[in-house]
Amino acid sequence: MLPERLIAKFEQMKILVTFRTMNGQRTLLEICFDKDAEIIFMEDYPADMRGNLLSDTDIILSWNPEQEGLFSAGITSERVKFIQLLSAGYDHINLESFPKEIKIAANQGAYASPMAEHAAAMMLALSKRLFVYHNQLAEEKFNQLKSFTKSVNNAVLGIIGFGSIGKATSRLMNPFGVRILALNKTGKTDEEVEFIGTLKDLDYVLKNCDILLIACPLNDETNGLINKHKLEIMKDDAVLINVARGQILDEQDLYEHLKSHPNFYAGIDAWWVEPFKYGKFVINYPFFELPNLLGSPHNSAMVDDAILKGTEKAAKNVIRFINNEKIVGLIN
């Protein structure tokens, strides 16, 4: 729950929640804003009232504005001043659909801890080939002396996107003695790493890493970042993990590389066509026929309390906006 000291003196602002609440979100939000702000839940009203609700609200809390009908309802800056997303990513947001005067913030770092756990689990499972030998045992193949795995101790972990997720993963893997080669926007960090650089140093990281973690935002600079050429730079027996966005990896190039490099393993949590953005799940290549792929349904953040923690973090950012303090995760 939010500390009492964080509850500001609201100026009768109206907060509109446009997503369907679950897992106690509604109660949490009502408690967060129960002092002087009025919180309204769109789920309580029929669809034909969206326009009226939007014209009479100051702040919007949203998961996916397009799917929640905000684009079709129309938003003006005459009343709405701030939109807070519950999602940490924001590539599903078409900024041109909103007036430039409206501030929009992503829920930066809200799900870093469980996502780091998921990334670390994939790294270990793939390095140790756990699912491969599990399947062999199911076929009554007991190849102890021929079932080699990769050592994680002293392995080089390359991290593209050394933000909240990248740093949390680095800390989890430190006890294994991994060496960190990290990339971020500034080429600077306070974390203990062997190397820190920017995307201009990408080839250096790809050539030297045993494990690669993709944890950067999807934008013009990172769209299609890892393609055929970049994959060929990597070691033939490297492990690649993507918990960011599918489009950072070229789908066809990854499939062809996995098919032609049987000792190269990939763990994919973020796919190219997913229901959250496109309303459906589609893969264009038979990834799951490959023995060197481990997949999960973009659930790296989904632990029991993830939704409530993410909601609380978003609520704190709304309070920052109301208090005229610095907003975290501003994307426009």
FENRA-V840779 format. One record per pair of residues at least 12 apart in sequence whose C-alpha atoms are under 10 Angstrom apart, sorted by the first residue. I is the first residue (numbers start at 1). GAP is how many residues later the second one is. D is the distance in whole Angstrom. If there is no record, write none. Layout:
BEGIN
[[I GAP D] [I GAP D]]
END
This chain:
BEGIN
[[1 27 7] [1 28 10] [1 30 8] [1 31 8] [1 307 10] [1 308 9] [1 311 7] [2 26 9] [2 27 10] [2 29 9] [2 30 6] [2 31 10] [2 310 7] [2 311 9] [2 313 9] [2 314 8] [3 29 9] [3 313 10] [4 28 9] [6 26 9] [6 310 8] [6 313 7] [6 314 9] [6 317 10] [7 25 7] [7 26 8] [7 27 9] [7 28 8] [7 29 10] [7 309 9] [7 312 7] [7 313 10] [7 316 9] [8 25 9] [8 27 8] [8 28 9] [8 29 10] [8 311 7] [8 312 9] [8 314 8] [8 315 7] [9 26 8] [9 27 7] [9 28 9] [9 310 10] [9 313 9] [9 314 8] [10 23 9] [10 24 10] [10 25 7] [10 26 5] [10 27 6] [10 28 9] [10 309 9] [10 312 7] [10 313 8] [11 25 7] [11 26 7] [11 27 10] [11 311 8] [11 312 10] [12 23 9] [12 24 6] [12 25 5] [12 26 7] [12 46 10] [13 20 10] [13 23 8] [13 24 5] [13 25 6] [13 26 9] [13 43 10] [13 44 7] [13 45 6] [13 46 8] [13 309 8] [14 19 10] [14 22 9] [14 23 6] [14 24 5] [14 25 6] [14 26 7] [14 39 10] [14 40 10] [14 42 8] [14 43 5] [14 44 5] [14 45 6] [14 46 9] [14 65 10] [14 66 9] [15 18 9] [15 22 7] [15 23 6] [15 24 5] [15 25 6] [15 26 9] [15 39 10] [15 41 9] [15 42 6] [15 43 6] [15 44 5] [15 45 6] [15 46 7] [15 65 9] [15 67 10] [15 68 10] [15 303 9] [16 22 9] [16 23 6] [16 24 5] [16 25 6] [16 26 7] [16 37 8] [16 38 8] [16 40 9] [16 41 6] [16 42 8] [16 43 6] [16 44 5] [16 45 6] [16 46 9] [16 64 10] [16 67 10] [17 12 9] [17 22 7] [17 23 6] [17 24 5] [17 25 6] [17 26 8] [17 42 9] [17 43 6] [17 44 5] [17 45 6] [17 46 9] [17 67 10] [18 22 9] [18 23 6] [18 24 5] [18 25 7] [18 26 10] [18 32 9] [18 35 10] [18 36 10] [18 42 7] [18 43 6] [18 44 5] [18 45 8] [18 46 9] [18 47 8] [18 49 10] [18 50 6] [18 51 9] [18 52 8] [19 22 8] [19 23 7] [19 24 7] [19 41 10] [19 42 8] [19 43 6] [19 44 6] [19 45 8] [19 46 9] [19 48 9] [19 49 6] [19 50 10] [19 67 10] [20 21 8] [20 22 8] [20 23 6] [20 24 9] [20 42 9] [20 43 9] [20 48 9] [21 20 9] [21 21 10] [21 22 8] [21 286 10] [22 285 8] [22 286 9] [23 281 9] [23 282 9] [23 283 10] [23 284 7] [23 285 7] [24 281 10] [24 283 9] [24 284 7] [24 287 10] [25 282 8] [25 283 6] [25 284 9] [25 285 10] [25 286 7] [25 287 9] [26 13 10] [26 15 8] [26 282 10] [26 285 10] [28 280 8] [28 281 10] [28 283 8] [28 284 8] [28 287 9] [29 279 9] [29 282 8] [29 283 8] [29 285 10] [29 286 7] [32 280 8] [32 283 7] [32 284 9] [32 287 9] [33 282 8] [33 285 10] [33 286 9] [37 285 10] [38 19 9] [39 18 9] [39 20 9] [39 21 10] [40 13 9] [40 17 9] [40 20 10] [41 12 10] [41 20 10] [42 12 10] [42 26 9] [47 21 10] [47 22 9] [47 26 9] [48 25 9] [49 24 9] [50 18 10] [50 19 8] [50 20 8] [50 22 9] [50 23 6] [50 24 9] [51 18 10] [51 19 9] [51 21 9] [51 22 5] [51 23 7] [51 24 8] [52 21 9] [53 20 10] [54 16 8] [54 19 8] [54 20 8] [54 21 7] [54 22 8] [54 25 8] [54 26 7] [55 18 10] [55 19 9] [55 20 7] [55 21 8] [55 22 9] [55 23 8] [55 24 6] [55 25 7] [56 22 9] [56 23 7] [56 24 8] [57 21 10] [57 22 6] [57 23 6] [57 24 9] [57 25 10] [58 19 9] [58 20 9] [58 21 5] [58 22 4] [58 23 6] [58 24 7] [58 25 9] [58 264 10] [59 20 9] [59 21 6] [59 22 6] [59 23 5] [59 24 6] [59 25 8] [59 43 10] [59 44 10] [59 45 10] [59 259 8] [59 262 9] [59 263 9] [60 20 7] [60 21 9] [60 22 6] [60 23 5] [60 24 6] [60 25 8] [60 44 9] [60 258 9] [61 21 9] [61 22 6] [61 23 5] [61 24 6] [61 25 7] [61 44 10] [61 250 9] [61 253 8] [61 254 9] [61 257 9] [62 21 7] [62 22 6] [62 23 5] [62 24 6] [62 25 8] [62 44 10] [62 252 10] [63 21 9] [63 22 5] [63 23 5] [63 24 6] [63 25 10] [63 27 10] [63 29 10] [63 43 10] [63 44 10] [63 213 9] [64 21 8] [64 22 8] [64 23 8] [64 26 9] [64 28 7] [64 29 8] [64 212 8] [64 213 8] [65 18 9] [65 20 9] [65 27 9] [65 28 7] [65 29 9] [66 26 8] [66 27 8] [66 28 9] [66 31 10] [66 211 9] [67 25 10] [67 209 8] [67 210 8] [67 211 9] [67 212 9] [70 27 10] [70 28 10] [71 23 9] [71 26 7] [71 27 8] [72 25 10] [74 23 9] [74 24 9] [75 22 9] [75 23 7] [75 24 8] [75 27 9] [76 22 8] [76 23 6] [76 24 10] [76 25 9] [76 26 8] [77 21 8] [77 22 6] [77 23 8] [77 24 6] [77 25 6] [77 26 10] [78 21 10] [78 23 9] [78 24 9] [79 23 9] [80 19 10] [80 21 9] [80 22 7] [80 23 9] [81 18 10] [81 20 7] [81 21 5] [81 22 6] [81 23 9] [81 240 10] [82 19 9] [82 20 5] [82 21 5] [82 22 6] [82 23 8] [82 236 8] [82 239 8] [82 240 9] [83 15 10] [83 19 7] [83 20 6] [83 21 5] [83 22 6] [83 23 9] [83 235 9] [83 247 10] [84 19 8] [84 20 6] [84 21 5] [84 22 6] [84 23 7] [84 230 7] [84 231 8] [84 233 8] [84 234 7] [84 237 10] [84 243 10] [84 244 10] [84 245 9] [84 246 9] [85 19 8] [85 20 6] [85 21 5] [85 22 6] [85 23 9] [85 225 10] [85 226 9] [85 229 7] [85 230 10] [85 232 10] [85 244 10] [86 19 9] [86 20 7] [86 21 5] [86 22 9] [86 24 8] [86 221 9] [86 224 7] [86 225 6] [86 226 9] [86 227 9] [86 228 6] [86 229 9] [87 18 9] [87 19 6] [87 20 5] [87 21 8] [87 22 10] [87 23 8] [87 24 9] [87 220 10] [87 223 8] [87 224 9] [87 227 9] [88 17 9] [88 18 5] [88 19 4] [88 20 5] [88 21 6] [88 22 6] [88 23 7] [88 24 9] [88 129 9] [88 222 9] [88 226 10] [88 241 8] [89 16 10] [89 17 6] [89 18 8] [89 19 8] [89 20 9] [89 127 10] [89 128 7] [89 129 8] [89 155 8] [89 156 9] [89 240 10] [90 14 10] [90 15 9] [90 16 6] [90 17 9] [90 18 10] [90 127 8] [90 128 8] [90 129 9] [90 239 10] [90 241 8] [91 126 8] [91 127 6] [91 128 7] [91 154 9] [91 186 9] [92 126 10] [92 184 8] [92 185 6] [92 186 9] [93 13 10] [93 184 9] [93 238 10] [95 236 9] [95 237 8] [100 232 8] [101 231 9] [102 230 9] [103 218 9] [103 224 9] [103 227 7] [103 228 8] [103 229 6] [104 223 9] [104 225 8] [104 226 6] [104 227 6] [104 228 6] [105 209 9] [105 212 8] [105 213 9] [105 222 7] [105 223 7] [105 224 5] [105 225 4] [105 226 6] [105 227 8] [106 208 8] [106 211 10] [106 221 10] [106 222 8] [106 223 5] [106 224 6] [106 225 7] [106 226 10] [107 203 7] [107 204 9] [107 206 7] [107 207 6] [107 208 10] [107 210 8] [107 221 8] [107 222 6] [107 223 9] [108 55 9] [108 56 8] [108 57 10] [108 202 9] [108 205 9] [108 206 9] [108 209 10] [108 220 7] [108 221 5] [108 222 9] [108 223 10] [109 54 8] [109 55 5] [109 56 7] [109 59 10] [109 201 9] [109 204 9] [109 219 10] [109 220 9] [110 54 9] [110 55 9] [110 191 9] [110 196 8] [110 197 9] [110 199 7] [110 200 5] [110 201 9] [110 202 9] [110 203 6] [110 204 8] [111 53 9] [111 54 8] [111 189 9] [111 190 6] [111 191 8] [111 192 9] [111 195 7] [111 196 9] [111 198 8] [111 199 7] [111 202 10] [112 51 9] [112 52 6] [112 53 5] [112 54 8] [112 55 9] [112 56 7] [112 57 9] [112 103 10] [112 188 9] [112 189 7] [112 194 10] [113 51 8] [113 52 7] [113 53 10] [113 54 10] [113 55 6] [113 56 8] [113 59 10] [113 187 10] [113 188 8] [113 190 10] [113 193 9] [114 51 9] [114 54 9] [114 55 10] [114 185 9] [114 186 6] [114 187 5] [114 188 7] [114 189 7] [114 190 10] [114 191 10] [114 192 8] [115 49 10] [115 50 7] [115 51 9] [115 53 9] [115 54 8] [115 100 10] [115 128 7] [115 129 10] [115 154 10] [115 183 10] [115 184 8] [115 185 5] [115 186 5] [115 187 8] [115 188 9] [116 48 9] [116 49 6] [116 50 7] [116 51 8] [116 52 6] [116 53 4] [116 54 8] [116 55 9] [116 56 8] [116 57 9] [116 99 10] [116 127 9] [116 184 8] [116 185 9] [117 48 9] [117 51 8] [117 52 7] [117 55 7] [117 56 10] [117 183 8] [117 184 9] [118 51 9] [118 123 10] [118 125 8] [118 151 9] [118 178 10] [118 181 9] [118 182 5] [118 183 8] [118 184 10] [119 46 9] [119 47 9] [119 49 10] [119 50 7] [119 53 10] [119 54 10] [119 94 8] [119 95 10] [119 96 9] [119 122 7] [119 123 8] [119 124 7] [119 148 8] [119 149 9] [119 150 9] [119 181 8] [120 48 10] [120 49 6] [120 50 9] [120 52 7] [120 53 7] [120 93 9] [120 121 9] [121 52 10] [121 146 10] [122 117 9] [122 118 9] [122 119 7] [122 120 10] [122 144 9] [122 145 6] [122 146 9] [122 147 9] [122 172 8] [122 173 9] [122 174 10] [123 29 9] [123 34 10] [123 50 9] [123 88 7] [123 89 9] [123 90 9] [123 116 7] [123 117 8] [123 118 7] [123 142 10] [123 143 9] [123 144 8] [124 26 9] [124 27 9] [124 28 8] [124 49 10] [124 87 10] [124 115 10] [125 24 10] [125 142 9] [125 169 9] [126 23 9] [126 24 9] [126 85 10] [126 112 10] [126 113 7] [126 114 9] [126 115 9] [126 138 10] [126 139 7] [126 140 7] [126 141 7] [126 166 8] [126 167 8] [126 168 8] [127 21 10] [127 22 6] [127 23 5] [127 24 7] [127 25 7] [127 83 9] [127 84 9] [127 110 9] [127 111 9] [127 112 7] [127 137 10] [127 138 8] [127 139 10] [128 19 10] [128 20 8] [128 21 5] [128 22 6] [128 23 8] [128 24 9] [129 18 9] [129 19 8] [129 20 6] [129 21 8] [129 136 9] [129 162 10] [129 163 9] [129 165 10] [130 19 9] [131 160 9] [131 161 9] [131 162 10] [131 163 8] [132 15 9] [132 159 7] [132 160 8] [132 161 10] [132 162 10] [133 14 7] [133 15 10] [133 16 10] [135 156 10] [150 60 10] [150 87 9] [150 88 10] [150 89 10] [151 25 10] [151 59 10] [152 21 9] [152 24 7] [152 25 8] [152 26 7] [152 58 9] [152 59 9] [153 20 10] [153 21 9] [153 22 9] [153 23 5] [153 24 5] [153 25 6] [153 26 9] [154 20 10] [154 22 7] [154 23 5] [154 24 5] [154 25 6] [154 26 10] [154 56 10] [155 21 9] [155 22 7] [155 23 5] [155 24 6] [155 25 9] [155 53 10] [155 54 8] [155 55 6] [155 56 7] [156 21 9] [156 22 6] [156 23 5] [156 24 6] [156 25 7] [156 38 9] [156 49 9] [156 52 7] [156 53 5] [156 54 5] [156 55 6] [156 56 9] [156 82 10] [157 12 10] [157 13 8] [157 16 9] [157 17 10] [157 21 6] [157 22 6] [157 23 5] [157 24 6] [157 25 8] [157 37 10] [157 48 9] [157 49 10] [157 51 9] [157 52 6] [157 53 6] [157 54 5] [157 55 6] [157 56 7] [157 82 9] [157 83 10] [158 12 10] [158 20 10] [158 21 8] [158 22 6] [158 23 5] [158 24 6] [158 25 8] [158 37 9] [158 38 10] [158 44 9] [158 46 10] [158 47 6] [158 48 7] [158 49 10] [158 50 8] [158 51 5] [158 52 8] [158 53 6] [158 54 5] [158 55 6] [158 56 9] [158 82 9] [159 21 7] [159 22 6] [159 23 5] [159 24 6] [159 25 9] [159 37 10] [159 43 10] [159 46 8] [159 47 10] [159 50 9] [159 52 9] [159 53 6] [159 54 5] [159 55 6] [159 56 7] [159 57 9] [159 82 10] [160 21 9] [160 22 6] [160 23 5] [160 24 7] [160 25 10] [160 37 10] [160 38 9] [160 39 8] [160 42 8] [160 45 9] [160 46 10] [160 52 8] [160 53 6] [160 54 5] [160 55 6] [160 56 6] [160 57 10] [160 62 10] [160 82 10] [160 84 10] [161 21 7] [161 22 6] [161 23 5] [161 24 8] [161 37 9] [161 38 9] [161 52 8] [161 53 7] [161 54 5] [161 55 4] [161 56 7] [161 83 9] [162 19 10] [162 20 6] [162 21 6] [162 22 5] [162 23 9] [162 25 9] [162 26 10] [162 27 8] [162 29 10] [162 34 9] [162 35 10] [162 36 10] [162 51 10] [162 52 9] [162 53 7] [162 54 7] [163 19 10] [163 20 9] [163 21 7] [163 22 9] [163 26 10] [163 52 8] [163 53 8] [163 54 10] [164 51 9] [164 52 10] [165 48 10] [165 49 10] [165 50 6] [165 51 9] [165 78 9] [165 79 9] [166 16 8] [166 17 9] [166 18 10] [166 47 8] [166 48 8] [166 49 6] [166 50 8] [167 13 10] [167 15 9] [167 22 10] [167 24 8] [167 25 10] [167 26 10] [167 48 10] [169 44 9] [169 46 10] [170 12 9] [170 21 9] [170 22 9] [170 23 9] [170 43 10] [171 20 9] [171 21 9] [174 18 10] [174 19 10] [178 15 10] [178 16 10] [178 32 10] [178 33 10] [179 13 10] [179 14 7] [179 15 6] [179 16 9] [179 30 9] [179 31 10] [180 12 8] [180 13 5] [180 14 5] [180 15 7] [180 16 8] [180 25 10] [180 29 9] [180 31 10] [181 12 7] [181 13 6] [181 14 5] [181 15 6] [181 16 8] [181 20 10] [181 21 10] [181 23 9] [181 24 6] [181 25 9] [181 27 9] [181 28 8] [181 31 9] [182 12 8] [182 13 6] [182 14 5] [182 15 6] [182 16 8] [182 17 10] [182 19 9] [182 20 9] [182 23 8] [182 30 10] [182 31 10] [183 12 8] [183 13 6] [183 14 5] [183 15 5] [183 16 6] [183 17 9] [183 18 8] [183 19 8] [183 22 8] [183 33 9] [184 12 8] [184 13 6] [184 14 5] [184 15 7] [184 17 10] [184 32 8] [185 12 8] [185 13 6] [185 14 7] [185 15 10] [185 31 10] [186 12 6] [186 13 10] [187 12 9] [187 13 10] [187 14 9] [199 22 9] [199 23 9] [199 26 10] [202 23 10] [202 24 10] [202 28 9] [203 26 10] [203 27 7] [203 28 10] [203 30 7] [203 31 9] [204 29 9] [204 30 10] [205 28 10] [205 29 9] [206 20 10] [206 24 7] [206 25 8] [206 26 9] [206 27 6] [206 28 5] [206 29 8] [206 32 9] [207 23 9] [207 24 9] [207 25 9] [207 26 6] [207 27 5] [207 28 7] [207 31 10] [208 25 9] [208 26 7] [208 27 8] [208 30 10] [209 25 7] [209 26 8] [209 29 7] [209 30 9] [209 31 10] [210 24 8] [210 25 7] [210 26 9] [210 27 8] [210 28 5] [210 29 6] [210 30 9] [211 23 10] [211 24 9] [211 26 9] [211 27 6] [211 28 5] [211 29 6] [211 30 8] [211 54 9] [211 55 10] [212 22 9] [212 26 8] [212 27 6] [212 28 5] [212 29 6] [212 30 8] [212 54 9] [213 26 9] [213 27 6] [213 28 5] [213 29 6] [213 30 8] [213 31 9] [213 54 9] [214 12 9] [214 26 8] [214 27 6] [214 28 5] [214 29 6] [214 30 6] [214 31 8] [214 32 10] [214 34 8] [214 35 9] [214 54 10] [214 56 10] [215 26 9] [215 27 7] [215 28 6] [215 29 5] [215 30 8] [215 33 10] [216 26 9] [216 27 9] [216 28 6] [216 29 8] [216 32 9] [217 27 7] [217 28 7] [217 31 9] [218 26 8] [218 27 6] [218 28 9] [218 29 7] [218 30 6] [219 26 10] [219 28 9] [219 29 9] [220 28 10] [221 27 9] [222 23 10] [222 25 8] [222 26 6] [222 27 9] [223 22 9] [223 23 9] [223 24 6] [223 25 5] [223 26 8] [223 27 9] [224 22 9] [224 23 6] [224 24 5] [224 25 5] [224 26 5] [224 27 9] [225 22 8] [225 23 5] [225 24 6] [225 25 8] [226 21 9] [226 22 6] [226 23 5] [226 24 6] [226 25 9] [226 27 9] [226 28 8] [227 21 9] [227 22 6] [227 23 5] [227 24 8] [227 25 9] [227 26 6] [227 27 7] [227 30 10] [228 21 9] [228 22 8] [228 23 10] [228 24 9] [228 25 5] [228 26 7] [228 27 10] [228 28 9] [228 29 7] [229 24 9] [230 19 10] [230 23 10] [231 18 10] [231 19 10] [231 22 8] [231 23 8] [231 26 7] [231 27 10] [231 33 10] [232 21 10] [232 25 8] [232 29 10] [234 30 9] [235 26 10] [235 28 9] [235 29 8] [236 21 10] [236 22 10] [236 24 10] [236 25 6] [236 26 8] [236 27 6] [236 28 6] [236 29 9] [237 24 8] [237 25 8] [237 26 5] [237 27 4] [237 28 7] [238 23 10] [238 25 8] [238 26 5] [238 27 6] [238 28 8] [239 24 9] [239 25 6] [239 26 5] [239 27 6] [239 28 8] [239 53 10] [239 54 10] [240 24 8] [240 25 6] [240 26 5] [240 27 6] [240 28 8] [240 53 10] [241 24 9] [241 25 6] [241 26 5] [241 27 6] [241 28 8] [241 29 9] [241 53 9] [241 54 10] [242 24 8] [242 25 6] [242 26 5] [242 27 6] [242 28 6] [242 29 9] [242 53 10] [242 56 10] [243 24 9] [243 25 7] [243 26 5] [243 27 5] [243 28 9] [243 53 10] [243 55 7] [243 56 9] [243 57 7] [243 58 9] [244 24 9] [244 25 8] [244 26 6] [244 27 9] [244 54 9] [244 56 10] [245 23 9] [245 24 8] [245 25 5] [245 26 7] [245 27 7] [245 28 10] [245 29 10] [245 53 9] [246 22 8] [246 23 8] [246 24 5] [246 25 4] [246 26 4] [246 27 8] [246 28 9] [246 52 10] [247 23 9] [247 24 8] [247 25 6] [247 26 9] [248 22 10] [248 23 10] [248 24 9] [249 21 10] [249 22 9] [249 23 9] [250 22 9] [251 20 9] [251 21 7] [251 32 9] [251 33 8] [251 34 8] [251 36 10] [252 32 8] [252 33 7] [252 35 10] [254 12 9] [254 31 10] [254 33 9] [255 29 10] [255 30 7] [255 31 8] [255 32 6] [255 35 9] [255 38 9] [256 29 9] [256 31 10] [258 29 9] [258 32 8] [258 33 9] [258 34 7] [258 35 8] [259 28 9] [259 30 10] [259 31 7] [259 32 9] [259 33 8] [259 34 10] [261 31 9] [262 28 9] [262 29 8] [262 30 6] [262 31 10] [263 28 10] [263 29 7] [264 28 7] [264 29 9] [265 25 10] [265 26 9] [265 27 5] [265 28 6] [265 29 8] [266 26 7] [266 27 5] [266 28 6] [266 29 8] [267 25 9] [267 26 6] [267 27 5] [267 28 6] [267 29 8] [268 25 8] [268 26 6] [268 27 5] [268 28 6] [268 29 8] [268 30 8] [269 25 9] [269 26 6] [269 27 5] [269 28 6] [269 29 4] [269 30 7] [269 31 7] [270 25 9] [270 26 8] [270 27 7] [270 28 5] [270 29 9] [270 30 9] [271 12 8] [271 24 9] [271 25 9] [271 26 8] [271 27 7] [272 12 9] [274 23 9] [274 24 9] [276 22 10] [281 16 9] [313 15 10] [314 14 9] [316 12 10] [317 12 9]]
END
